[in-house]
Amino acid sequence: MNAEELNAQAQDLADRLEGKVPVETIRTELEKYIFQYGIAIEAARSGIIKKYSAPRASSVSSTAVTKKIADLQGDEMMVNVTAKIVFVEKKEINVKGVPKTIVSGIAGDETGTTSFTIWSDEWSLEKGSVYVFNRAYTRRFRDQVQIHIGTRGSITPAEGVEIEVAGRAPSPAKTMNIGEITDKENSVTVTGKILDISTRNVNVKGEDRTVWGGMIADSTGKIQFSAWEDLGLTAGSVVTIENAYIRSWKGIPQLNIGNNSKVSASNAQMDDIKAGSAMRTVEEISRTGGIDICLSGIIVDVKTGSGLIKRCPECKRSLMNGSCSVHGPIANPVSDLRLKTTLDDGTGAISVIIGRKDTEMLSGVTLEEAENAAKEFGDPSAISNRMAANVILKRVTVTGNVITDEKFGPQMSARTLEEVATDIEAEAERLYKQVEEGMM
């Protein structure tokens, strides 16, 4: 189970427990059950629900209190808030491999504004209308209070109520290089070259809409962008996008061109910007994800889970004890070969997962050889040690997308890999000189 799936499971359980238990606490419990005790996910979920659903003595009233947005502390278990919708959108997330639609946005009253999330698509909210968030719970994220509506909450129109939302004073958009943008930014201004652009159709509240999206880059990196209207952008053009807001997916920042954004042609010279990968260091990408990142370093570790593995034929997830986290026990799994490595480039280390083709090239072990070894020795991991010995301390250049997780840090799934020839004697001499200089 990867970090994204674990987060989705924890959030789903938090909703089922009606906000009684922080998501972070539930995630810690899940990790203990699954990874420490080896308990299946369904059994772990059942145990957590049973543990926290038991009646407990509490001084907290079961009646929801009513508060203004400015009075919210971020730890309310049951609160009513009347607010005007400033912005609203529907999102598709994945829970246990099943798509789930949620509603999120920004709501405000005369005391301030806050973001909100409704963990279902049961309610349709209209921008500019006033609603009562009934029996909501609140959490803090990046030191900002958020309103959540779980299974016990509801949304009702506030008939006849008028609210003048307190003027928001958002941080001015930062002018940034694309490679410097992280998922923690709010709004930015960038200048870059449009590498590609295309359209896709989506359905919003039963209405078919067109989204324009593509890739924009400068000399420091590239980022995906999207817009809800045709701005006349064309591949190869250089533009300045002012006041675009940042959203992220798995820690990878994405540029969104909204109603308050401004797009204009730029005279900046970017003839050398290519569609290829951007060479970066681990230190540079340690705080954010990125697209088409290129790293060069030495493989210093091969982790458990490398070698011969079995995958679900339906969703391609790796199996644990013969079972898929989505489809359960698998009778006819698909064999695969991979390496889960740690790459060190001198500025830091990052987890890199290498697929079958590059694993065979780098380790000198084929899938067929790994399967034969597993049959001969009765152990799927029989050849793992040989593979590890063949790749440790090799210098490689890898490209791929980097995702981030607050607990596990940055991780790359290598799309391409190239082994770099190393002059061992020259490298040893260089390191020796560094040590000598450090002792002087």
C-alpha positions as CSV (number, residue, x, y, z in Angstrom):
1,M,0.0,0.0,0.0
2,N,1.5,3.3,-1.1
3,A,1.3,6.7,0.7
4,E,-1.6,8.0,-1.4
5,E,-3.8,4.9,-0.7
6,L,-2.9,5.1,3.0
7,N,-4.0,8.7,3.2
8,A,-7.3,8.0,1.4
9,Q,-8.0,5.1,3.8
10,A,-7.2,7.3,6.8
11,Q,-9.5,10.1,5.5
12,D,-12.3,7.7,4.8
13,L,-12.1,6.3,8.4
14,A,-12.0,9.8,9.8
15,D,-15.3,10.5,8.0
16,R,-16.8,7.3,9.2
17,L,-15.8,8.3,12.8
18,E,-17.5,11.6,12.2
19,G,-14.4,13.7,13.0
20,K,-13.9,12.2,16.5
21,V,-10.3,11.2,15.7
22,P,-7.7,13.2,13.8
23,V,-6.7,11.9,10.4
24,E,-3.0,11.8,11.6
25,T,-3.9,9.5,14.5
26,I,-5.8,7.1,12.3
27,R,-3.0,7.0,9.8
28,T,-0.5,6.1,12.5
29,E,-2.8,3.3,13.7
30,L,-3.2,2.0,10.1
31,E,0.6,1.9,9.7
32,K,1.0,0.0,12.9
33,Y,-1.7,-2.6,12.0
34,I,-0.6,-3.1,8.4
35,F,3.2,-2.8,8.4
36,Q,4.1,-3.7,12.0
37,Y,1.5,-6.4,12.7
38,G,0.9,-7.5,9.1
39,I,-2.9,-7.3,9.4
40,A,-5.0,-7.1,6.3
41,I,-6.5,-3.6,5.5
42,E,-10.1,-4.6,6.1
43,A,-9.3,-6.1,9.5
44,A,-7.3,-3.1,10.3
45,R,-10.2,-0.8,9.4
46,S,-12.6,-2.8,11.4
47,G,-10.3,-2.7,14.5
48,I,-9.9,1.1,14.3
49,I,-13.6,1.7,13.9
50,K,-14.4,-0.6,16.8
51,K,-11.7,1.0,19.0
52,Y,-12.8,4.6,18.4
53,S,-16.6,4.0,18.1
54,A,-16.8,2.8,21.7
55,P,-18.7,5.2,24.0
56,R,-16.3,7.3,26.0
57,A,-16.8,9.7,28.9
58,S,-16.5,13.2,27.6
59,S,-17.1,16.7,28.7
60,V,-17.7,17.7,25.1
61,S,-21.3,18.5,24.4
62,S,-23.1,16.5,21.7
63,T,-24.9,19.7,20.6
64,A,-23.3,21.7,17.8
65,V,-22.2,25.2,18.8
66,T,-22.6,28.1,16.3
67,K,-19.5,30.2,15.5
68,K,-18.2,32.8,13.1
69,I,-15.4,31.9,10.9
70,A,-12.9,34.1,12.7
71,D,-13.7,32.3,16.0
72,L,-12.9,28.8,14.6
73,Q,-9.9,27.2,16.4
74,G,-9.4,24.2,14.1
75,D,-10.3,21.6,16.8
76,E,-14.1,21.8,16.8
77,M,-15.8,18.5,16.8
78,M,-19.3,19.7,16.0
79,V,-20.0,23.3,14.9
80,N,-22.6,25.2,12.8
81,V,-21.3,27.9,10.5
82,T,-23.3,30.2,8.2
83,A,-21.2,31.4,5.3
84,K,-21.4,32.6,1.7
85,I,-19.7,30.5,-1.0
86,V,-16.8,32.4,-2.6
87,F,-15.5,29.5,-4.7
88,V,-16.6,25.9,-5.2
89,E,-15.6,22.9,-7.3
90,K,-16.0,19.1,-7.5
91,K,-13.0,16.8,-7.3
92,E,-12.4,13.2,-8.1
93,I,-10.3,11.3,-5.5
94,N,-9.5,7.6,-5.1
95,V,-10.6,5.7,-2.0
96,K,-9.7,1.9,-1.9
97,G,-9.4,2.0,-5.7
98,V,-12.9,3.4,-6.1
99,P,-13.4,6.9,-7.5
100,K,-15.1,9.3,-5.0
101,T,-16.4,12.8,-5.7
102,I,-16.0,15.5,-3.1
103,V,-16.9,19.2,-3.0
104,S,-14.4,21.8,-1.9
105,G,-14.0,25.5,-2.1
106,I,-13.8,28.7,-0.1
107,A,-16.6,30.2,2.1
108,G,-16.8,33.4,4.0
109,D,-18.7,35.6,6.4
110,E,-18.3,39.1,7.7
111,T,-15.3,38.0,9.9
112,G,-13.2,36.2,7.3
113,T,-12.9,33.3,4.9
114,T,-11.9,29.7,5.1
115,S,-11.6,26.6,2.9
116,F,-14.1,23.8,3.2
117,T,-14.4,20.1,2.1
118,I,-17.6,18.1,1.8
119,W,-16.8,14.4,1.7
120,S,-19.6,13.5,-0.7
121,D,-21.3,15.0,-3.8
122,E,-24.8,14.9,-2.2
123,W,-25.0,18.7,-2.0
124,S,-24.6,21.1,-4.9
125,L,-23.5,24.5,-3.8
126,E,-23.8,27.7,-5.9
127,K,-21.2,30.4,-5.8
128,G,-22.6,33.6,-4.2
129,S,-25.3,31.7,-2.2
130,V,-25.4,31.5,1.6
131,Y,-25.5,28.1,3.4
132,V,-25.4,26.7,6.9
133,F,-22.7,24.1,7.4
134,N,-24.5,21.9,10.0
135,R,-22.6,19.7,12.5
136,A,-19.3,20.3,10.8
137,Y,-15.9,19.6,12.2
138,T,-12.7,21.6,11.7
139,R,-9.0,20.9,11.2
140,R,-5.8,22.9,10.8
141,F,-3.7,22.5,7.6
142,R,-0.6,24.6,7.2
143,D,-1.8,26.7,10.1
144,Q,-5.1,27.4,8.4
145,V,-8.5,26.4,9.7
146,Q,-10.6,24.2,7.4
147,I,-14.3,23.2,7.7
148,H,-15.2,19.6,6.9
149,I,-18.6,18.0,6.4
150,G,-18.6,14.2,7.1
151,T,-21.3,11.6,7.4
152,R,-23.0,13.3,10.3
153,G,-23.0,16.8,8.8
154,S,-25.3,18.5,6.3
155,I,-25.7,21.6,4.2
156,T,-28.8,23.7,4.2
157,P,-29.6,27.0,2.3
158,A,-29.8,30.0,4.6
159,E,-33.0,31.5,3.2
160,G,-33.2,35.3,3.4
161,V,-29.7,35.7,4.8
162,E,-27.4,38.2,3.3
163,I,-23.6,38.2,4.0
164,E,-21.0,40.8,3.0
165,V,-17.9,38.7,3.0
166,A,-15.0,40.3,4.7
167,G,-12.5,41.5,2.1
168,R,-9.8,38.9,1.8
169,A,-6.3,40.2,1.6
170,P,-4.6,37.4,-0.3
171,S,-0.8,37.4,-0.5
172,P,0.3,39.1,-3.7
173,A,1.4,36.8,-6.4
174,K,5.1,35.9,-6.3
175,T,7.1,36.3,-9.4
176,M,8.9,33.0,-9.6
177,N,11.0,30.7,-11.8
178,I,8.9,27.6,-12.7
179,G,11.5,25.3,-11.1
180,E,11.1,27.2,-7.7
181,I,7.4,26.6,-7.4
182,T,6.3,24.3,-4.6
183,D,2.8,23.0,-3.6
184,K,2.9,25.5,-0.7
185,E,2.6,28.5,-2.9
186,N,-0.8,30.3,-3.2
187,S,-0.5,32.4,-6.3
188,V,2.4,33.1,-8.7
189,T,3.4,35.0,-11.7
190,V,5.6,33.1,-14.2
191,T,7.1,33.6,-17.7
192,G,7.6,30.6,-19.8
193,K,7.4,28.8,-23.2
194,I,4.3,26.8,-24.0
195,L,5.6,23.3,-24.9
196,D,2.2,21.8,-25.7
197,I,-1.5,22.4,-25.3
198,S,-4.6,20.4,-25.8
199,T,-8.3,20.2,-24.7
200,R,-10.3,17.7,-22.8
201,N,-14.0,17.5,-22.0
202,V,-15.2,17.2,-18.4
203,N,-18.7,17.1,-16.9
204,V,-19.4,19.6,-14.1
205,K,-22.8,19.5,-12.4
206,G,-24.2,17.8,-15.5
207,E,-22.8,20.4,-17.8
208,D,-20.1,19.5,-20.4
209,R,-17.2,21.8,-20.1
210,T,-13.9,22.1,-22.0
211,V,-10.6,22.5,-20.2
212,W,-7.4,23.8,-22.0
213,G,-4.2,22.3,-20.6
214,G,-0.6,21.6,-21.3
215,M,3.0,22.2,-20.3
216,I,4.9,25.5,-19.8
217,A,8.6,25.7,-19.1
218,D,11.5,28.0,-18.4
219,S,15.2,27.3,-18.0
220,T,14.6,26.0,-14.4
221,G,11.8,23.5,-15.0
222,K,8.3,22.8,-16.3
223,I,4.8,22.7,-14.9
224,Q,1.4,21.6,-16.1
225,F,-1.2,24.3,-16.5
226,S,-5.0,24.4,-17.0
227,A,-7.6,27.0,-17.9
228,W,-11.4,27.0,-18.2
229,E,-11.4,29.2,-21.3
230,D,-9.6,29.5,-24.6
231,L,-6.8,32.0,-24.0
232,G,-5.3,31.7,-27.5
233,L,-2.2,29.9,-26.2
234,T,-0.2,28.0,-28.8
235,A,2.7,25.7,-28.6
236,G,6.0,27.5,-28.9
237,S,4.7,30.9,-27.8
238,V,6.3,32.7,-24.8
239,V,3.9,34.2,-22.3
240,T,3.7,35.8,-18.9
241,I,0.9,34.4,-16.7
242,E,0.1,36.7,-13.8
243,N,-1.8,35.7,-10.6
244,A,-2.2,32.0,-11.4
245,Y,-3.1,29.9,-8.4
246,I,-1.3,26.7,-7.4
247,R,-2.9,23.3,-6.8
248,S,-1.1,20.1,-6.4
249,W,-1.4,16.4,-7.1
250,K,0.8,14.0,-5.0
251,G,2.9,17.0,-4.2
252,I,3.4,17.9,-7.8
253,P,2.5,21.6,-8.3
254,Q,0.0,22.5,-11.0
255,L,-0.6,26.0,-12.5
256,N,-4.3,27.0,-12.7
257,I,-5.3,30.0,-14.8
258,G,-8.4,31.5,-13.1
259,N,-10.7,34.5,-13.5
260,N,-8.3,36.8,-11.7
261,S,-5.3,35.7,-13.8
262,K,-3.9,37.7,-16.7
263,V,-2.1,36.2,-19.7
264,S,0.1,38.3,-22.1
265,A,2.7,37.8,-24.7
266,S,6.3,38.1,-23.5
267,N,9.5,39.1,-25.3
268,A,11.7,36.9,-23.1
269,Q,14.2,34.9,-25.1
270,M,13.5,31.2,-24.5
271,D,14.8,29.6,-27.7
272,D,16.8,27.1,-25.8
273,I,13.8,25.7,-23.9
274,K,13.3,22.1,-25.0
275,A,10.6,19.5,-24.2
276,G,13.1,17.3,-22.5
277,S,13.8,16.7,-18.8
278,A,15.2,19.3,-16.4
279,M,18.4,18.3,-14.6
280,R,18.0,18.9,-10.9
281,T,19.6,17.9,-7.6
282,V,18.0,16.0,-4.8
283,E,18.3,19.0,-2.6
284,E,16.4,21.2,-5.1
285,I,13.4,18.8,-5.3
286,S,13.4,17.6,-1.7
287,R,10.6,20.0,-0.7
288,T,8.3,19.5,-3.7
289,G,7.4,17.2,-6.5
290,G,8.0,17.8,-10.2
291,I,7.5,16.7,-13.8
292,D,10.2,15.3,-16.0
293,I,12.9,15.6,-13.4
294,C,16.3,14.3,-14.3
295,L,18.7,13.2,-11.5
296,S,22.2,11.8,-11.6
297,G,23.7,9.9,-8.6
298,I,24.9,6.7,-7.1
299,I,22.7,3.8,-6.0
300,V,23.6,3.4,-2.3
301,D,20.9,1.0,-1.2
302,V,18.4,-1.6,-2.6
303,K,15.3,-1.9,-0.4
304,T,13.0,-4.7,0.6
305,G,10.4,-5.3,-2.1
306,S,13.0,-5.4,-4.9
307,G,13.4,-8.4,-7.3
308,L,10.7,-10.7,-8.4
309,I,7.2,-9.5,-7.5
310,K,3.6,-10.4,-8.4
311,R,1.1,-7.9,-9.7
312,C,-2.7,-7.8,-9.9
313,P,-3.7,-8.4,-13.6
314,E,-6.5,-5.9,-13.2
315,C,-5.0,-2.8,-11.6
316,K,-1.2,-3.7,-11.8
317,R,-0.7,-3.0,-8.1
318,S,2.0,-5.2,-6.4
319,L,0.5,-7.9,-4.2
320,M,1.1,-8.4,-0.5
321,N,0.8,-12.0,0.6
322,G,-0.9,-12.9,-2.6
323,S,-3.6,-10.3,-2.2
324,C,-4.4,-7.0,-4.0
325,S,-5.4,-4.1,-1.8
326,V,-8.3,-3.4,-4.2
327,H,-9.3,-6.7,-5.7
328,G,-8.4,-9.1,-2.8
329,P,-6.8,-12.5,-3.3
330,I,-5.4,-13.0,-6.8
331,A,-5.4,-16.5,-8.3
332,N,-3.4,-15.8,-11.4
333,P,-1.0,-12.9,-10.7
334,V,1.4,-11.4,-13.2
335,S,5.1,-11.7,-12.6
336,D,7.3,-8.6,-12.8
337,L,10.8,-7.4,-11.9
338,R,11.7,-4.1,-10.2
339,L,14.3,-2.4,-8.0
340,K,13.4,-0.1,-5.1
341,T,16.6,1.9,-4.6
342,T,18.0,4.9,-2.8
343,L,19.9,7.3,-5.1
344,D,22.4,9.7,-3.6
345,D,23.8,12.6,-5.6
346,G,25.9,14.3,-3.0
347,T,23.2,16.8,-2.0
348,G,20.8,14.3,-0.6
349,A,19.1,10.9,-1.2
350,I,15.8,10.0,-2.8
351,S,13.8,6.8,-3.3
352,V,13.8,5.6,-6.9
353,I,11.6,2.8,-8.2
354,I,13.1,1.2,-11.4
355,G,10.9,-0.8,-13.7
356,R,11.5,-4.2,-15.3
357,K,13.3,-3.1,-18.5
358,D,15.9,-1.0,-16.7
359,T,16.1,-3.4,-13.8
360,E,17.1,-6.2,-16.3
361,M,19.7,-3.9,-18.0
362,L,21.2,-2.6,-14.7
363,S,21.3,-5.9,-12.7
364,G,22.0,-8.3,-15.5
365,V,19.1,-10.5,-14.3
366,T,16.1,-11.2,-16.5
367,L,12.6,-11.9,-15.4
368,E,12.9,-15.4,-16.7
369,E,16.1,-16.0,-14.6
370,A,14.4,-14.6,-11.5
371,E,11.4,-16.9,-12.0
372,N,13.6,-20.0,-12.5
373,A,15.6,-19.1,-9.4
374,A,12.3,-18.8,-7.4
375,K,11.2,-22.2,-8.6
376,E,14.6,-23.8,-7.9
377,F,14.9,-22.5,-4.4
378,G,11.3,-22.2,-3.5
379,D,11.8,-18.6,-2.6
380,P,10.7,-15.6,-4.8
381,S,13.5,-13.5,-3.2
382,A,16.2,-16.0,-4.0
383,I,17.9,-13.8,-6.6
384,S,17.4,-10.5,-4.9
385,N,20.8,-10.5,-3.2
386,R,22.5,-11.1,-6.5
387,M,20.6,-8.2,-8.1
388,A,21.5,-5.9,-5.2
389,A,25.2,-6.8,-5.5
390,N,25.2,-6.0,-9.2
391,V,23.7,-2.5,-8.8
392,I,25.0,-1.1,-5.6
393,L,27.4,1.8,-6.2
394,K,26.6,2.1,-9.8
395,R,26.2,5.7,-11.1
396,V,23.0,6.3,-13.1
397,T,21.0,9.1,-14.6
398,V,17.2,8.7,-14.2
399,T,14.2,10.7,-15.4
400,G,10.7,10.7,-14.2
401,N,8.0,12.4,-12.1
402,V,8.8,13.1,-8.5
403,I,6.0,12.9,-5.9
404,T,6.3,13.9,-2.3
405,D,4.8,12.7,0.9
406,E,5.2,14.4,4.4
407,K,6.1,11.0,6.0
408,F,8.0,9.2,3.2
409,G,9.6,12.2,1.5
410,P,10.3,12.5,-2.3
411,Q,10.0,9.4,-4.5
412,M,10.6,8.9,-8.1
413,S,9.3,6.3,-10.5
414,A,12.0,6.2,-13.2
415,R,10.7,6.4,-16.7
416,T,14.1,6.1,-18.2
417,L,17.5,5.1,-16.8
418,E,21.0,5.3,-18.2
419,E,24.1,3.8,-16.5
420,V,27.0,6.3,-16.3
421,A,30.5,5.0,-16.8
422,T,32.6,5.8,-13.7
423,D,36.4,5.9,-13.5
424,I,36.9,4.2,-10.2
425,E,40.5,5.3,-9.7
426,A,39.7,8.9,-10.6
427,E,36.7,9.0,-8.3
428,A,38.7,7.5,-5.5
429,E,41.4,10.1,-6.0
430,R,38.8,12.9,-6.0
431,L,37.2,11.7,-2.7
432,Y,40.7,11.2,-1.1
433,K,41.5,14.9,-1.9
434,Q,38.2,16.0,-0.5
435,V,38.9,14.2,2.8
436,E,42.5,15.6,2.8
437,E,41.2,19.1,2.3
438,G,38.6,18.7,5.0
439,M,41.3,17.7,7.5
440,M,43.6,20.7,6.8
